[in-house]
Each structure stands twice: as structure tokens, then as C-alpha cells.
Amino acid sequence: MFRNLITQLQGTDFFMISSLVIFVAFFVTVGLFVFLTDQKHLQEMSKMPLE
């Protein structure tokens, strides 16, 4: 049902591609942030709520 609806609408390919690009860019950014952040800083921040 949704596939037929999407194929009948004009200009939906732009929105599909842009949403995919935003999705991938977000997770690449979060992944880079996690891998490039200093691990000592992350360990200190994780202990803060318990102290």
C-alpha cells in the first residue's frame, strides 16, 4: 500500500534521499564523537552521578 502511494507521488525521491543522508550523517557523527573522545574524560563523567 505505501509503496504504491510513494511511487504515485511526484518528488518523493528527494525526501527519501535527504532523510537517508541525514540518518547516516547523524550516526557517523556520533560514532566519531565516541571514538575520538578522551576515554579518561568519559570515565570521570560516568562516575559523577555516583559520587
All heavy atoms as atom14 arrays in JSON, in Angstrom:
{
  "sequence": "MFRNLITQLQGTDFFMISSLVIFVAFFVTVGLFVFLTDQKHLQEMSKMPLE",
  "atom14_mask": [
    [1, 1, 1, 1, 1, 1, 1, 1, 0, 0, 0, 0, 0, 0],
    [1, 1, 1, 1, 1, 1, 1, 1, 1, 1, 1, 0, 0, 0],
    [1, 1, 1, 1, 1, 1, 1, 1, 1, 1, 1, 0, 0, 0],
    [1, 1, 1, 1, 1, 1, 1, 1, 0, 0, 0, 0, 0, 0],
    [1, 1, 1, 1, 1, 1, 1, 1, 0, 0, 0, 0, 0, 0],
    [1, 1, 1, 1, 1, 1, 1, 1, 0, 0, 0, 0, 0, 0],
    [1, 1, 1, 1, 1, 1, 1, 0, 0, 0, 0, 0, 0, 0],
    [1, 1, 1, 1, 1, 1, 1, 1, 1, 0, 0, 0, 0, 0],
    [1, 1, 1, 1, 1, 1, 1, 1, 0, 0, 0, 0, 0, 0],
    [1, 1, 1, 1, 1, 1, 1, 1, 1, 0, 0, 0, 0, 0],
    [1, 1, 1, 1, 0, 0, 0, 0, 0, 0, 0, 0, 0, 0],
    [1, 1, 1, 1, 1, 1, 1, 0, 0, 0, 0, 0, 0, 0],
    [1, 1, 1, 1, 1, 1, 1, 1, 0, 0, 0, 0, 0, 0],
    [1, 1, 1, 1, 1, 1, 1, 1, 1, 1, 1, 0, 0, 0],
    [1, 1, 1, 1, 1, 1, 1, 1, 1, 1, 1, 0, 0, 0],
    [1, 1, 1, 1, 1, 1, 1, 1, 0, 0, 0, 0, 0, 0],
    [1, 1, 1, 1, 1, 1, 1, 1, 0, 0, 0, 0, 0, 0],
    [1, 1, 1, 1, 1, 1, 0, 0, 0, 0, 0, 0, 0, 0],
    [1, 1, 1, 1, 1, 1, 0, 0, 0, 0, 0, 0, 0, 0],
    [1, 1, 1, 1, 1, 1, 1, 1, 0, 0, 0, 0, 0, 0],
    [1, 1, 1, 1, 1, 1, 1, 0, 0, 0, 0, 0, 0, 0],
    [1, 1, 1, 1, 1, 1, 1, 1, 0, 0, 0, 0, 0, 0],
    [1, 1, 1, 1, 1, 1, 1, 1, 1, 1, 1, 0, 0, 0],
    [1, 1, 1, 1, 1, 1, 1, 0, 0, 0, 0, 0, 0, 0],
    [1, 1, 1, 1, 1, 0, 0, 0, 0, 0, 0, 0, 0, 0],
    [1, 1, 1, 1, 1, 1, 1, 1, 1, 1, 1, 0, 0, 0],
    [1, 1, 1, 1, 1, 1, 1, 1, 1, 1, 1, 0, 0, 0],
    [1, 1, 1, 1, 1, 1, 1, 0, 0, 0, 0, 0, 0, 0],
    [1, 1, 1, 1, 1, 1, 1, 0, 0, 0, 0, 0, 0, 0],
    [1, 1, 1, 1, 1, 1, 1, 0, 0, 0, 0, 0, 0, 0],
    [1, 1, 1, 1, 0, 0, 0, 0, 0, 0, 0, 0, 0, 0],
    [1, 1, 1, 1, 1, 1, 1, 1, 0, 0, 0, 0, 0, 0],
    [1, 1, 1, 1, 1, 1, 1, 1, 1, 1, 1, 0, 0, 0],
    [1, 1, 1, 1, 1, 1, 1, 0, 0, 0, 0, 0, 0, 0],
    [1, 1, 1, 1, 1, 1, 1, 1, 1, 1, 1, 0, 0, 0],
    [1, 1, 1, 1, 1, 1, 1, 1, 0, 0, 0, 0, 0, 0],
    [1, 1, 1, 1, 1, 1, 1, 0, 0, 0, 0, 0, 0, 0],
    [1, 1, 1, 1, 1, 1, 1, 1, 0, 0, 0, 0, 0, 0],
    [1, 1, 1, 1, 1, 1, 1, 1, 1, 0, 0, 0, 0, 0],
    [1, 1, 1, 1, 1, 1, 1, 1, 1, 0, 0, 0, 0, 0],
    [1, 1, 1, 1, 1, 1, 1, 1, 1, 1, 0, 0, 0, 0],
    [1, 1, 1, 1, 1, 1, 1, 1, 0, 0, 0, 0, 0, 0],
    [1, 1, 1, 1, 1, 1, 1, 1, 1, 0, 0, 0, 0, 0],
    [1, 1, 1, 1, 1, 1, 1, 1, 1, 0, 0, 0, 0, 0],
    [1, 1, 1, 1, 1, 1, 1, 1, 0, 0, 0, 0, 0, 0],
    [1, 1, 1, 1, 1, 1, 0, 0, 0, 0, 0, 0, 0, 0],
    [1, 1, 1, 1, 1, 1, 1, 1, 1, 0, 0, 0, 0, 0],
    [1, 1, 1, 1, 1, 1, 1, 1, 0, 0, 0, 0, 0, 0],
    [1, 1, 1, 1, 1, 1, 1, 0, 0, 0, 0, 0, 0, 0],
    [1, 1, 1, 1, 1, 1, 1, 1, 0, 0, 0, 0, 0, 0],
    [1, 1, 1, 1, 1, 1, 1, 1, 1, 0, 0, 0, 0, 0]
  ],
  "atom14_positions": [
    [[0.83, -1.19, 0.0], [0.0, 0.0, 0.0], [0.88, 1.25, 0.0], [0.65, 2.16, -0.79], [-0.91, -0.01, 1.22], [-1.77, 1.22, 1.31], [-2.86, 1.07, 2.73], [-3.27, 2.73, 2.97], [0.0, 0.0, 0.0], [0.0, 0.0, 0.0], [0.0, 0.0, 0.0], [0.0, 0.0, 0.0], [0.0, 0.0, 0.0], [0.0, 0.0, 0.0]],
    [[1.84, 1.32, 0.9], [2.68, 2.51, 0.97], [3.58, 2.62, -0.25], [3.88, 3.72, -0.69], [3.52, 2.5, 2.25], [2.69, 2.69, 3.49], [2.53, 1.67, 4.4], [2.06, 3.9, 3.74], [1.78, 1.84, 5.53], [1.29, 4.08, 4.86], [1.14, 3.05, 5.77], [0.0, 0.0, 0.0], [0.0, 0.0, 0.0], [0.0, 0.0, 0.0]],
    [[4.03, 1.51, -0.78], [4.88, 1.54, -1.96], [4.12, 2.14, -3.14], [4.67, 2.94, -3.9], [5.38, 0.15, -2.3], [6.29, 0.14, -3.52], [6.84, -1.22, -3.76], [7.92, -1.42, -2.81], [8.65, -2.51, -2.74], [8.4, -3.51, -3.55], [9.62, -2.62, -1.87], [0.0, 0.0, 0.0], [0.0, 0.0, 0.0], [0.0, 0.0, 0.0]],
    [[2.86, 1.78, -3.3], [2.06, 2.35, -4.38], [1.84, 3.83, -4.18], [1.87, 4.61, -5.13], [0.72, 1.63, -4.47], [0.86, 0.2, -4.92], [1.85, -0.15, -5.57], [-0.1, -0.63, -4.57], [0.0, 0.0, 0.0], [0.0, 0.0, 0.0], [0.0, 0.0, 0.0], [0.0, 0.0, 0.0], [0.0, 0.0, 0.0], [0.0, 0.0, 0.0]],
    [[1.63, 4.23, -2.94], [1.42, 5.65, -2.65], [2.68, 6.46, -2.94], [2.62, 7.53, -3.54], [1.01, 5.83, -1.18], [0.8, 7.26, -0.71], [-0.39, 7.88, -1.41], [0.61, 7.29, 0.78], [0.0, 0.0, 0.0], [0.0, 0.0, 0.0], [0.0, 0.0, 0.0], [0.0, 0.0, 0.0], [0.0, 0.0, 0.0], [0.0, 0.0, 0.0]],
    [[3.84, 5.94, -2.55], [5.09, 6.66, -2.76], [5.43, 6.75, -4.24], [5.91, 7.77, -4.71], [6.22, 5.98, -1.96], [6.0, 6.21, -0.46], [7.58, 6.5, -2.37], [6.95, 5.46, 0.42], [0.0, 0.0, 0.0], [0.0, 0.0, 0.0], [0.0, 0.0, 0.0], [0.0, 0.0, 0.0], [0.0, 0.0, 0.0], [0.0, 0.0, 0.0]],
    [[5.18, 5.71, -5.0], [5.51, 5.74, -6.42], [4.59, 6.66, -7.19], [4.98, 7.18, -8.24], [5.46, 4.34, -7.04], [4.17, 3.77, -6.83], [6.54, 3.45, -6.44], [0.0, 0.0, 0.0], [0.0, 0.0, 0.0], [0.0, 0.0, 0.0], [0.0, 0.0, 0.0], [0.0, 0.0, 0.0], [0.0, 0.0, 0.0], [0.0, 0.0, 0.0]],
    [[3.39, 6.91, -6.71], [2.46, 7.79, -7.41], [2.71, 9.26, -7.14], [2.36, 10.11, -7.95], [1.03, 7.44, -7.03], [0.59, 6.09, -7.55], [-0.79, 5.7, -7.07], [-1.4, 6.42, -6.29], [-1.28, 4.57, -7.52], [0.0, 0.0, 0.0], [0.0, 0.0, 0.0], [0.0, 0.0, 0.0], [0.0, 0.0, 0.0], [0.0, 0.0, 0.0]],
    [[3.35, 9.59, -6.04], [3.62, 10.98, -5.71], [4.85, 11.47, -6.45], [5.82, 10.74, -6.62], [3.81, 11.15, -4.2], [2.59, 10.87, -3.34], [2.97, 10.95, -1.87], [1.49, 11.87, -3.63], [0.0, 0.0, 0.0], [0.0, 0.0, 0.0], [0.0, 0.0, 0.0], [0.0, 0.0, 0.0], [0.0, 0.0, 0.0], [0.0, 0.0, 0.0]],
    [[4.84, 12.73, -6.85], [5.97, 13.31, -7.56], [6.92, 13.98, -6.58], [6.49, 14.64, -5.65], [5.49, 14.35, -8.57], [4.6, 13.8, -9.65], [5.36, 12.85, -10.57], [6.52, 13.05, -10.85], [4.68, 11.8, -11.02], [0.0, 0.0, 0.0], [0.0, 0.0, 0.0], [0.0, 0.0, 0.0], [0.0, 0.0, 0.0], [0.0, 0.0, 0.0]],
    [[8.22, 13.81, -6.76], [9.21, 14.49, -5.95], [9.51, 13.85, -4.62], [10.14, 14.47, -3.77], [0.0, 0.0, 0.0], [0.0, 0.0, 0.0], [0.0, 0.0, 0.0], [0.0, 0.0, 0.0], [0.0, 0.0, 0.0], [0.0, 0.0, 0.0], [0.0, 0.0, 0.0], [0.0, 0.0, 0.0], [0.0, 0.0, 0.0], [0.0, 0.0, 0.0]],
    [[9.09, 12.62, -4.39], [9.35, 11.99, -3.11], [10.77, 11.45, -3.01], [11.26, 11.23, -1.91], [8.37, 10.83, -2.86], [8.47, 9.91, -3.94], [6.95, 11.34, -2.73], [0.0, 0.0, 0.0], [0.0, 0.0, 0.0], [0.0, 0.0, 0.0], [0.0, 0.0, 0.0], [0.0, 0.0, 0.0], [0.0, 0.0, 0.0], [0.0, 0.0, 0.0]],
    [[11.44, 11.27, -4.16], [12.8, 10.74, -4.12], [13.75, 11.69, -3.42], [14.68, 11.26, -2.73], [13.3, 10.39, -5.52], [13.06, 11.5, -6.52], [12.23, 12.37, -6.24], [13.71, 11.47, -7.6], [0.0, 0.0, 0.0], [0.0, 0.0, 0.0], [0.0, 0.0, 0.0], [0.0, 0.0, 0.0], [0.0, 0.0, 0.0], [0.0, 0.0, 0.0]],
    [[13.54, 12.99, -3.54], [14.39, 13.96, -2.84], [14.27, 13.8, -1.34], [15.28, 13.8, -0.62], [14.0, 15.39, -3.24], [14.64, 16.43, -2.4], [15.99, 16.73, -2.56], [13.92, 17.1, -1.42], [16.6, 17.69, -1.76], [14.52, 18.05, -0.63], [15.87, 18.35, -0.8], [0.0, 0.0, 0.0], [0.0, 0.0, 0.0], [0.0, 0.0, 0.0]],
    [[13.07, 13.63, -0.83], [12.87, 13.48, 0.6], [13.43, 12.16, 1.12], [13.97, 12.1, 2.23], [11.39, 13.61, 0.96], [10.85, 14.98, 0.72], [9.96, 15.22, -0.32], [11.24, 16.05, 1.51], [9.48, 16.48, -0.55], [10.76, 17.32, 1.29], [9.88, 17.54, 0.25], [0.0, 0.0, 0.0], [0.0, 0.0, 0.0], [0.0, 0.0, 0.0]],
    [[13.31, 11.11, 0.34], [13.86, 9.82, 0.76], [15.38, 9.86, 0.81], [15.98, 9.39, 1.78], [13.38, 8.71, -0.18], [11.93, 8.33, 0.02], [11.49, 6.89, -0.93], [10.75, 7.66, -2.34], [0.0, 0.0, 0.0], [0.0, 0.0, 0.0], [0.0, 0.0, 0.0], [0.0, 0.0, 0.0], [0.0, 0.0, 0.0], [0.0, 0.0, 0.0]],
    [[16.0, 10.45, -0.19], [17.46, 10.52, -0.21], [17.97, 11.46, 0.88], [18.94, 11.16, 1.57], [17.94, 10.96, -1.61], [17.65, 9.86, -2.61], [19.42, 11.3, -1.6], [17.91, 10.25, -4.05], [0.0, 0.0, 0.0], [0.0, 0.0, 0.0], [0.0, 0.0, 0.0], [0.0, 0.0, 0.0], [0.0, 0.0, 0.0], [0.0, 0.0, 0.0]],
    [[17.31, 12.59, 1.07], [17.76, 13.53, 2.09], [17.6, 12.95, 3.5], [18.46, 13.16, 4.35], [17.01, 14.86, 1.98], [15.64, 14.67, 2.2], [0.0, 0.0, 0.0], [0.0, 0.0, 0.0], [0.0, 0.0, 0.0], [0.0, 0.0, 0.0], [0.0, 0.0, 0.0], [0.0, 0.0, 0.0], [0.0, 0.0, 0.0], [0.0, 0.0, 0.0]],
    [[16.54, 12.21, 3.75], [16.37, 11.6, 5.07], [17.42, 10.51, 5.3], [17.94, 10.37, 6.42], [14.97, 11.02, 5.23], [14.75, 9.99, 4.3], [0.0, 0.0, 0.0], [0.0, 0.0, 0.0], [0.0, 0.0, 0.0], [0.0, 0.0, 0.0], [0.0, 0.0, 0.0], [0.0, 0.0, 0.0], [0.0, 0.0, 0.0], [0.0, 0.0, 0.0]],
    [[17.78, 9.77, 4.27], [18.84, 8.77, 4.4], [20.19, 9.43, 4.67], [20.96, 8.97, 5.52], [18.92, 7.92, 3.13], [20.02, 6.86, 3.1], [19.75, 5.8, 4.17], [20.11, 6.22, 1.73], [0.0, 0.0, 0.0], [0.0, 0.0, 0.0], [0.0, 0.0, 0.0], [0.0, 0.0, 0.0], [0.0, 0.0, 0.0], [0.0, 0.0, 0.0]],
    [[20.48, 10.54, 4.0], [21.74, 11.25, 4.22], [21.8, 11.81, 5.63], [22.83, 11.7, 6.31], [21.91, 12.37, 3.17], [23.05, 13.3, 3.53], [22.15, 11.77, 1.79], [0.0, 0.0, 0.0], [0.0, 0.0, 0.0], [0.0, 0.0, 0.0], [0.0, 0.0, 0.0], [0.0, 0.0, 0.0], [0.0, 0.0, 0.0], [0.0, 0.0, 0.0]],
    [[20.72, 12.37, 6.12], [20.68, 12.91, 7.49], [20.86, 11.77, 8.5], [21.59, 11.91, 9.48], [19.36, 13.67, 7.73], [19.35, 14.94, 6.91], [19.18, 13.98, 9.21], [18.01, 15.65, 6.89], [0.0, 0.0, 0.0], [0.0, 0.0, 0.0], [0.0, 0.0, 0.0], [0.0, 0.0, 0.0], [0.0, 0.0, 0.0], [0.0, 0.0, 0.0]],
    [[20.22, 10.65, 8.28], [20.32, 9.5, 9.17], [21.76, 8.99, 9.25], [22.3, 8.78, 10.34], [19.38, 8.39, 8.67], [19.41, 7.13, 9.47], [18.73, 7.06, 10.67], [20.1, 6.02, 9.02], [18.74, 5.88, 11.41], [20.13, 4.85, 9.74], [19.44, 4.79, 10.94], [0.0, 0.0, 0.0], [0.0, 0.0, 0.0], [0.0, 0.0, 0.0]],
    [[22.4, 8.82, 8.11], [23.77, 8.31, 8.07], [24.73, 9.34, 8.67], [25.62, 8.98, 9.44], [24.16, 7.94, 6.62], [25.65, 7.66, 6.5], [23.36, 6.74, 6.16], [0.0, 0.0, 0.0], [0.0, 0.0, 0.0], [0.0, 0.0, 0.0], [0.0, 0.0, 0.0], [0.0, 0.0, 0.0], [0.0, 0.0, 0.0], [0.0, 0.0, 0.0]],
    [[24.55, 10.61, 8.34], [25.44, 11.66, 8.87], [25.35, 11.74, 10.39], [26.37, 11.93, 11.07], [25.08, 13.0, 8.25], [0.0, 0.0, 0.0], [0.0, 0.0, 0.0], [0.0, 0.0, 0.0], [0.0, 0.0, 0.0], [0.0, 0.0, 0.0], [0.0, 0.0, 0.0], [0.0, 0.0, 0.0], [0.0, 0.0, 0.0], [0.0, 0.0, 0.0]],
    [[24.16, 11.59, 10.94], [23.99, 11.63, 12.39], [24.76, 10.5, 13.07], [25.52, 10.73, 14.02], [22.5, 11.55, 12.76], [22.26, 11.46, 14.23], [22.39, 12.57, 15.04], [21.92, 10.24, 14.81], [22.17, 12.49, 16.41], [21.71, 10.14, 16.17], [21.83, 11.27, 16.97], [0.0, 0.0, 0.0], [0.0, 0.0, 0.0], [0.0, 0.0, 0.0]],
    [[24.62, 9.28, 12.57], [25.27, 8.15, 13.21], [26.78, 8.14, 12.98], [27.54, 7.69, 13.83], [24.62, 6.83, 12.8], [23.35, 6.59, 13.54], [22.13, 6.79, 12.93], [23.37, 6.2, 14.86], [20.95, 6.59, 13.62], [22.19, 5.99, 15.56], [20.99, 6.19, 14.95], [0.0, 0.0, 0.0], [0.0, 0.0, 0.0], [0.0, 0.0, 0.0]],
    [[27.24, 8.65, 11.86], [28.68, 8.79, 11.64], [29.24, 9.82, 12.61], [30.31, 9.61, 13.2], [28.97, 9.17, 10.18], [30.4, 9.64, 10.0], [28.7, 7.98, 9.27], [0.0, 0.0, 0.0], [0.0, 0.0, 0.0], [0.0, 0.0, 0.0], [0.0, 0.0, 0.0], [0.0, 0.0, 0.0], [0.0, 0.0, 0.0], [0.0, 0.0, 0.0]],
    [[28.54, 10.92, 12.81], [28.99, 11.96, 13.74], [29.04, 11.43, 15.17], [30.01, 11.66, 15.89], [28.05, 13.18, 13.68], [27.99, 13.64, 12.33], [28.54, 14.29, 14.58], [0.0, 0.0, 0.0], [0.0, 0.0, 0.0], [0.0, 0.0, 0.0], [0.0, 0.0, 0.0], [0.0, 0.0, 0.0], [0.0, 0.0, 0.0], [0.0, 0.0, 0.0]],
    [[28.03, 10.71, 15.59], [28.02, 10.15, 16.94], [29.13, 9.11, 17.09], [29.82, 9.07, 18.12], [26.64, 9.52, 17.26], [26.68, 8.71, 18.55], [25.6, 10.61, 17.36], [0.0, 0.0, 0.0], [0.0, 0.0, 0.0], [0.0, 0.0, 0.0], [0.0, 0.0, 0.0], [0.0, 0.0, 0.0], [0.0, 0.0, 0.0], [0.0, 0.0, 0.0]],
    [[29.34, 8.3, 16.08], [30.41, 7.31, 16.12], [31.79, 7.95, 16.22], [32.63, 7.52, 17.01], [0.0, 0.0, 0.0], [0.0, 0.0, 0.0], [0.0, 0.0, 0.0], [0.0, 0.0, 0.0], [0.0, 0.0, 0.0], [0.0, 0.0, 0.0], [0.0, 0.0, 0.0], [0.0, 0.0, 0.0], [0.0, 0.0, 0.0], [0.0, 0.0, 0.0]],
    [[32.02, 9.01, 15.44], [33.29, 9.72, 15.54], [33.47, 10.36, 16.9], [34.57, 10.36, 17.46], [33.38, 10.77, 14.44], [33.61, 10.24, 13.03], [33.53, 11.38, 12.02], [34.95, 9.55, 12.94], [0.0, 0.0, 0.0], [0.0, 0.0, 0.0], [0.0, 0.0, 0.0], [0.0, 0.0, 0.0], [0.0, 0.0, 0.0], [0.0, 0.0, 0.0]],
    [[32.4, 10.91, 17.44], [32.49, 11.53, 18.76], [32.87, 10.5, 19.82], [33.72, 10.76, 20.67], [31.15, 12.18, 19.13], [31.12, 12.75, 20.52], [31.76, 13.92, 20.81], [30.45, 12.09, 21.54], [31.74, 14.45, 22.09], [30.43, 12.59, 22.82], [31.08, 13.78, 23.1], [0.0, 0.0, 0.0], [0.0, 0.0, 0.0], [0.0, 0.0, 0.0]],
    [[32.29, 9.33, 19.75], [32.57, 8.28, 20.74], [34.01, 7.8, 20.62], [34.7, 7.62, 21.63], [31.58, 7.11, 20.59], [32.02, 5.9, 21.39], [30.19, 7.56, 21.01], [0.0, 0.0, 0.0], [0.0, 0.0, 0.0], [0.0, 0.0, 0.0], [0.0, 0.0, 0.0], [0.0, 0.0, 0.0], [0.0, 0.0, 0.0], [0.0, 0.0, 0.0]],
    [[34.48, 7.58, 19.4], [35.83, 7.04, 19.23], [36.93, 8.08, 19.43], [38.05, 7.74, 19.79], [35.97, 6.39, 17.85], [35.26, 5.08, 17.76], [34.19, 4.93, 16.9], [35.65, 4.01, 18.54], [33.53, 3.72, 16.8], [34.99, 2.79, 18.46], [33.92, 2.65, 17.59], [0.0, 0.0, 0.0], [0.0, 0.0, 0.0], [0.0, 0.0, 0.0]],
    [[36.64, 9.35, 19.21], [37.67, 10.38, 19.32], [37.7, 11.08, 20.68], [38.62, 11.84, 20.95], [37.5, 11.42, 18.2], [37.68, 10.87, 16.79], [37.44, 11.97, 15.77], [39.05, 10.25, 16.6], [0.0, 0.0, 0.0], [0.0, 0.0, 0.0], [0.0, 0.0, 0.0], [0.0, 0.0, 0.0], [0.0, 0.0, 0.0], [0.0, 0.0, 0.0]],
    [[36.7, 10.84, 21.51], [36.66, 11.46, 22.83], [37.65, 10.76, 23.75], [37.83, 9.55, 23.7], [35.24, 11.38, 23.43], [34.34, 11.99, 22.51], [35.16, 12.1, 24.74], [0.0, 0.0, 0.0], [0.0, 0.0, 0.0], [0.0, 0.0, 0.0], [0.0, 0.0, 0.0], [0.0, 0.0, 0.0], [0.0, 0.0, 0.0], [0.0, 0.0, 0.0]],
    [[38.29, 11.54, 24.62], [39.25, 11.0, 25.56], [38.54, 10.04, 26.52], [37.55, 10.4, 27.16], [39.89, 12.16, 26.34], [40.98, 11.7, 27.28], [41.6, 10.66, 27.0], [41.22, 12.4, 28.29], [0.0, 0.0, 0.0], [0.0, 0.0, 0.0], [0.0, 0.0, 0.0], [0.0, 0.0, 0.0], [0.0, 0.0, 0.0], [0.0, 0.0, 0.0]],
    [[39.05, 8.82, 26.63], [38.42, 7.8, 27.45], [38.49, 8.13, 28.93], [37.58, 7.8, 29.7], [39.07, 6.44, 27.19], [38.85, 5.93, 25.78], [37.4, 5.74, 25.45], [36.63, 5.25, 26.27], [37.0, 6.14, 24.25], [0.0, 0.0, 0.0], [0.0, 0.0, 0.0], [0.0, 0.0, 0.0], [0.0, 0.0, 0.0], [0.0, 0.0, 0.0]],
    [[39.54, 8.81, 29.35], [39.66, 9.21, 30.76], [38.54, 10.18, 31.12], [37.93, 10.07, 32.19], [41.03, 9.84, 31.0], [41.28, 10.21, 32.42], [42.67, 10.81, 32.59], [42.88, 11.25, 34.03], [44.17, 11.91, 34.21], [0.0, 0.0, 0.0], [0.0, 0.0, 0.0], [0.0, 0.0, 0.0], [0.0, 0.0, 0.0], [0.0, 0.0, 0.0]],
    [[38.25, 11.11, 30.23], [37.17, 12.07, 30.47], [35.82, 11.35, 30.56], [35.0, 11.68, 31.43], [37.15, 13.1, 29.35], [36.01, 14.06, 29.44], [35.93, 15.02, 30.43], [34.9, 14.22, 28.68], [34.83, 15.72, 30.27], [34.19, 15.25, 29.21], [0.0, 0.0, 0.0], [0.0, 0.0, 0.0], [0.0, 0.0, 0.0], [0.0, 0.0, 0.0]],
    [[35.59, 10.38, 29.7], [34.32, 9.65, 29.73], [34.17, 8.85, 31.02], [33.06, 8.76, 31.58], [34.21, 8.72, 28.53], [34.03, 9.39, 27.17], [34.01, 8.35, 26.07], [32.79, 10.24, 27.13], [0.0, 0.0, 0.0], [0.0, 0.0, 0.0], [0.0, 0.0, 0.0], [0.0, 0.0, 0.0], [0.0, 0.0, 0.0], [0.0, 0.0, 0.0]],
    [[35.25, 8.27, 31.51], [35.18, 7.51, 32.76], [34.9, 8.43, 33.94], [34.13, 8.08, 34.84], [36.48, 6.74, 32.97], [36.64, 5.58, 32.04], [37.99, 4.91, 32.17], [38.86, 5.37, 32.9], [38.17, 3.81, 31.45], [0.0, 0.0, 0.0], [0.0, 0.0, 0.0], [0.0, 0.0, 0.0], [0.0, 0.0, 0.0], [0.0, 0.0, 0.0]],
    [[35.52, 9.62, 33.95], [35.24, 10.58, 35.02], [33.78, 11.03, 35.0], [33.15, 11.15, 36.05], [36.16, 11.79, 34.89], [37.6, 11.5, 35.21], [38.51, 12.7, 34.95], [37.98, 13.79, 34.65], [39.73, 12.54, 35.04], [0.0, 0.0, 0.0], [0.0, 0.0, 0.0], [0.0, 0.0, 0.0], [0.0, 0.0, 0.0], [0.0, 0.0, 0.0]],
    [[33.27, 11.27, 33.82], [31.87, 11.72, 33.7], [30.9, 10.62, 34.09], [29.83, 10.9, 34.64], [31.59, 12.19, 32.27], [32.4, 13.41, 31.88], [32.16, 14.75, 33.01], [31.0, 15.71, 32.15], [0.0, 0.0, 0.0], [0.0, 0.0, 0.0], [0.0, 0.0, 0.0], [0.0, 0.0, 0.0], [0.0, 0.0, 0.0], [0.0, 0.0, 0.0]],
    [[31.24, 9.37, 33.83], [30.33, 8.28, 34.19], [30.29, 8.05, 35.69], [29.31, 7.55, 36.23], [30.74, 6.99, 33.47], [31.97, 6.53, 33.99], [0.0, 0.0, 0.0], [0.0, 0.0, 0.0], [0.0, 0.0, 0.0], [0.0, 0.0, 0.0], [0.0, 0.0, 0.0], [0.0, 0.0, 0.0], [0.0, 0.0, 0.0], [0.0, 0.0, 0.0]],
    [[31.34, 8.43, 36.42], [31.38, 8.26, 37.87], [30.71, 9.42, 38.61], [30.4, 9.28, 39.79], [32.83, 8.13, 38.34], [33.49, 6.86, 37.88], [34.92, 6.82, 38.32], [35.63, 5.6, 37.78], [37.05, 5.57, 38.14], [0.0, 0.0, 0.0], [0.0, 0.0, 0.0], [0.0, 0.0, 0.0], [0.0, 0.0, 0.0], [0.0, 0.0, 0.0]],
    [[30.48, 10.53, 37.95], [29.94, 11.72, 38.62], [28.6, 11.49, 39.29], [28.41, 11.92, 40.43], [29.84, 12.89, 37.65], [31.17, 13.58, 37.42], [31.03, 14.98, 36.31], [29.98, 16.06, 37.24], [0.0, 0.0, 0.0], [0.0, 0.0, 0.0], [0.0, 0.0, 0.0], [0.0, 0.0, 0.0], [0.0, 0.0, 0.0], [0.0, 0.0, 0.0]],
    [[27.62, 10.82, 38.69], [26.33, 10.66, 39.36], [26.41, 9.81, 40.63], [25.57, 9.94, 41.52], [25.45, 9.96, 38.33], [26.1, 10.21, 37.04], [27.55, 10.36, 37.31], [0.0, 0.0, 0.0], [0.0, 0.0, 0.0], [0.0, 0.0, 0.0], [0.0, 0.0, 0.0], [0.0, 0.0, 0.0], [0.0, 0.0, 0.0], [0.0, 0.0, 0.0]],
    [[27.42, 8.95, 40.74], [27.51, 8.06, 41.9], [28.27, 8.67, 43.06], [28.21, 8.18, 44.17], [28.18, 6.75, 41.46], [27.47, 5.98, 40.36], [28.28, 4.79, 39.95], [26.07, 5.59, 40.8], [0.0, 0.0, 0.0], [0.0, 0.0, 0.0], [0.0, 0.0, 0.0], [0.0, 0.0, 0.0], [0.0, 0.0, 0.0], [0.0, 0.0, 0.0]],
    [[29.02, 9.75, 42.81], [29.81, 10.36, 43.87], [29.03, 11.39, 44.66], [28.17, 12.04, 44.23], [31.07, 11.0, 43.28], [32.01, 9.95, 42.74], [33.26, 10.57, 42.11], [33.29, 11.81, 41.95], [34.18, 9.83, 41.81], [0.0, 0.0, 0.0], [0.0, 0.0, 0.0], [0.0, 0.0, 0.0], [0.0, 0.0, 0.0], [0.0, 0.0, 0.0]]
  ]
}
